[in-house]
Every structure is written in C-alpha cells, then in structure tokens.
Amino acid sequence: MPTLALFDTAMTALTTALATPMGIVALCSAGVAGMLVIVSSFVKTMIPLRCLAIGGNLGFLIYGALHPSLILVLLHGALLPINIFRAAQMVRLTRRVRVAAATNDFSGVWLRPYMRRRRLRKDSILFRKGDEAKRLYFLAEGQIEFVEIGQTMEAGRLFGEIAFFAPDKRRTLTARCATNCIVLQMDESTFKTLYYQNPTFGFEVVTLVAGRLIADRQRLEDRLAATNPAT
C-alpha cells in the first residue's frame, strides 16, 4: 500500500508538471541531465567526463530553477564552474603539449602548473647515476651539471623525463647543481594521473620524448662527424 501511494503521488506530481510549459522544460532538462550522468559512468577519460558533467550540471540547474529546488541550484551551481575549469585546464595542457611536440620545444613550460618548487644549493646532487627515476624536472633558475659527460644545462629546460620511459627506469647520469638552483619537479604518480585522465596528453608527451631522443642522436652524429672529418 505505501508503494502504491508513493506511485500515485509521483504520477500526480508528473501530471501537474506536464500541465505547464515551464514544467515540461524542467522535466526535459532533468531527463537529459540524468541521461548524461548515466553515460558519464561508462566514460574512461577525463575531458569527455568533465563535458558530460557540465551538461548534467546545466540540466539540473535548469530543473532546480524552474521546479524550485534550492539544494539542486546550490549544488550544481557550485559544481558547474569547477567542472568547466578542470575541463579547460586539461584541454589547454593537451594543446600546449601538442604545440611543443610540433615545434620541438623541449622546455617543458607547459608542465609548470603541475610541478612543485624546490630550492637547491650549489653542489647539491639532484639524482645519481643508477638511481630509480621517480620524478621529472624543470630547471627554473641556475645551472645543472651532468657529471659523467661534463655538460652543463642552463635554466628553462625540462630534464629527467626520458628515464620514465626506460625499461629499467634508472638514471644514466648524475645531476649536480653547478650553482644555486630553483628546480620544479613532478612525481611519477602525478604524471600518470595526467596521462590516464587524458590519453592525448600521454601520446603527445611520448612524441615529444621521441623528438628529444632524435635530437640527441643527431647532436652525437654531428659531434662524431666533427671529430672524424672525412678525408
């Protein structure tokens, strides 16, 4: 009996809502929003999920405004800007990585919002040859020396990312601060989160790393050619 009474109440409310144009719009908005929520449960990547969430927020906002519900308006009014911001953030990051890969820009500036700042004194060791690669780095200020090859890197460069993709994930060089440095770092879990949230980001990063390896190989070939000129 209680179930039948609940059904009768629901049907009465539905009939009343369908009696006015605003009620029809409210119910349609809620229906679309509900469908978007259901679809979002099957989505595996972050950008489509955020877009579906934005659509759901808009639908429930309209329903809450036309079929007055302060709780719905407050809840989805708060969630809407968050979802818009996060979706835009991921789209911007993917676009920046794509541009960096297309232009062979190895600076890594596009990753700075996701990295943590760290100050290091001169002669500090950032990592040693053979260490496990748990972070990638961006040199914001100072100079880093790669001890085994005697090369110094200036500020504004991304480094340490190739070891993420190496089979053994081990550092091949020791990185020492030649001066006082400010280094930005990203741990592996953050990198993987960005990758799984947006596979396009991961694909473009792999493209970028491949570009770095090709550029390094070309520099090595040029150096060998300079030291062994053809006779």
C-alpha positions in Angstrom: 0.0 0.0 0.0 2.7 2.6 0.8 4.4 1.7 -2.6 1.1 2.3 -4.4 0.6 5.6 -2.6 4.1 6.7 -3.5 3.4 5.8 -7.1 0.2 7.8 -7.1 2.0 10.8 -5.6 4.7 10.6 -8.3 2.1 10.4 -11.1 0.2 13.3 -9.7 3.4 15.4 -9.5 4.3 14.4 -13.0 0.9 15.3 -14.4 1.0 18.6 -12.7 4.4 19.4 -14.1 3.4 18.5 -17.6 0.4 20.8 -17.4 2.6 23.9 -17.9 5.4 24.7 -20.5 7.8 25.5 -17.7 7.1 22.2 -16.1 7.8 20.4 -19.4 11.1 22.2 -19.9 12.1 21.4 -16.3 11.3 17.7 -16.7 13.1 17.5 -20.0 16.2 19.2 -18.5 16.2 16.8 -15.6 15.8 13.8 -18.0 18.7 14.9 -20.2 20.9 15.6 -17.2 20.1 12.2 -15.8 21.0 10.5 -19.1 24.3 12.4 -19.2 25.1 11.2 -15.7 24.4 7.6 -16.7 26.6 8.0 -19.8 29.4 9.5 -17.8 29.6 6.3 -15.7 30.9 4.5 -18.8 33.5 7.1 -19.8 37.1 6.3 -19.0 38.9 9.6 -19.9 38.7 12.9 -18.1 37.8 15.5 -20.8 34.7 13.7 -22.0 33.7 13.0 -18.4 34.0 16.7 -17.5 32.0 17.7 -20.6 29.2 15.3 -19.6 29.3 16.6 -16.0 29.0 20.2 -17.3 25.9 19.1 -19.3 24.5 17.4 -16.3 25.1 20.5 -14.1 23.3 22.7 -16.6 20.3 20.4 -16.9 19.9 20.1 -13.1 20.3 23.8 -12.7 17.5 24.5 -15.1 15.3 21.9 -13.4 16.1 23.4 -10.0 15.3 26.9 -11.1 12.0 26.1 -12.9 10.8 23.4 -10.5 12.1 25.3 -7.5 14.8 23.4 -5.5 17.3 25.4 -3.7 19.5 22.4 -2.9 19.8 21.5 -6.6 20.6 25.1 -7.6 23.3 25.4 -4.9 24.9 22.0 -5.5 25.1 22.2 -9.3 25.8 26.0 -9.3 28.9 25.1 -7.2 29.9 22.1 -9.4 29.5 23.8 -12.7 32.4 26.3 -12.6 34.7 23.6 -11.1 33.9 21.2 -14.0 34.4 24.0 -16.6 37.7 25.0 -15.0 39.0 21.4 -14.9 37.9 20.7 -18.5 39.5 23.9 -19.8 42.7 23.1 -17.8 43.1 19.6 -19.4 42.3 21.0 -22.9 44.9 23.7 -22.5 47.5 21.3 -21.3 46.9 18.9 -24.2 47.1 21.8 -26.7 50.4 23.1 -25.2 51.9 19.6 -25.3 50.8 19.2 -28.9 52.3 22.6 -29.9 55.5 21.7 -28.0 55.8 18.4 -29.9 55.1 20.0 -33.2 57.7 22.7 -32.7 60.3 20.5 -30.9 60.0 22.7 -27.8 61.7 20.8 -25.0 61.5 23.5 -22.4 58.5 21.9 -20.5 57.0 25.2 -19.6 53.5 23.7 -20.2 54.0 21.3 -17.2 54.9 24.0 -14.7 51.4 24.4 -13.2 51.6 20.7 -12.2 55.1 20.8 -10.6 56.4 21.5 -7.1 59.1 24.2 -6.5 62.3 23.2 -4.8 65.4 25.3 -3.9 68.9 23.6 -4.0 72.3 24.9 -3.0 75.4 24.7 -5.2 76.9 21.2 -5.4 73.6 19.6 -4.3 73.0 16.2 -6.0 69.6 16.0 -7.6 70.0 12.4 -8.6 72.8 9.9 -9.2 73.6 7.6 -12.0 71.7 4.3 -11.3 69.0 5.9 -9.1 65.4 5.0 -9.8 63.6 7.6 -11.9 60.7 8.8 -9.7 60.5 12.4 -10.9 61.0 14.6 -13.9 62.3 18.1 -13.5 62.3 21.6 -14.9 65.2 24.0 -14.2 63.7 27.4 -13.4 66.9 29.1 -12.3 70.6 28.2 -12.1 72.7 25.6 -13.9 72.7 21.8 -13.7 75.9 19.8 -14.5 75.6 16.2 -15.8 78.8 14.9 -14.1 79.7 11.9 -16.3 79.7 13.8 -19.5 80.8 17.2 -18.2 77.9 19.1 -19.7 76.1 22.0 -18.1 72.4 22.8 -18.7 71.0 26.3 -18.5 67.7 27.4 -17.0 64.5 26.9 -18.9 64.9 23.2 -19.7 63.0 20.1 -18.9 65.2 17.1 -18.0 65.0 13.7 -16.4 61.8 12.6 -18.3 63.4 10.0 -20.6 64.2 7.7 -17.7 60.4 7.5 -17.1 60.2 5.5 -20.3 63.4 3.5 -20.0 62.9 -0.3 -19.4 64.7 -0.2 -16.1 63.7 3.3 -15.1 67.2 4.1 -13.9 69.2 7.3 -14.3 72.0 7.2 -16.8 73.8 10.3 -15.5 74.3 12.2 -12.2 72.8 15.7 -12.0 74.6 18.2 -9.8 73.8 21.8 -9.1 76.6 23.9 -10.6 75.1 27.0 -8.9 72.2 27.7 -6.5 69.2 26.4 -8.3 65.4 26.5 -8.3 64.0 23.3 -9.7 60.4 22.3 -10.4 59.6 18.6 -10.1 56.7 16.3 -10.9 56.5 12.8 -9.4 55.5 9.8 -11.3 52.0 9.5 -9.8 51.1 13.0 -11.0 52.4 12.3 -14.5 50.5 9.0 -14.6 47.3 10.8 -13.4 47.6 13.3 -16.2 48.2 10.5 -18.7 45.2 8.4 -17.7 43.0 11.4 -17.4 43.8 12.4 -21.0 45.5 9.8 -23.2 46.1 12.5 -25.9 48.4 14.2 -23.4 50.3 10.9 -23.0 50.6 10.4 -26.7 51.9 13.9 -27.3 54.4 13.6 -24.4 55.8 10.3 -26.0 56.1 12.2 -29.3 58.0 14.9 -27.5 60.3 12.4 -25.8 60.9 10.7 -29.2 61.8 14.1 -30.6 64.3 14.7 -27.8 66.0 11.3 -28.4 66.2 12.0 -32.2 67.7 15.4 -31.5 70.3 13.9 -29.0 71.2 11.3 -31.6 71.7 14.0 -34.3 73.9 16.0 -32.0 76.0 12.9 -31.3 76.3 12.2 -35.0 77.3 15.8 -35.7 80.0 15.6 -32.9 81.4 12.4 -34.3 81.5 13.9 -37.8 83.3 16.9 -36.4 85.9 14.8 -34.6 86.4 12.4 -37.5 86.1 14.5 -40.7 86.0 12.7 -43.9 89.3 12.6 -45.8 
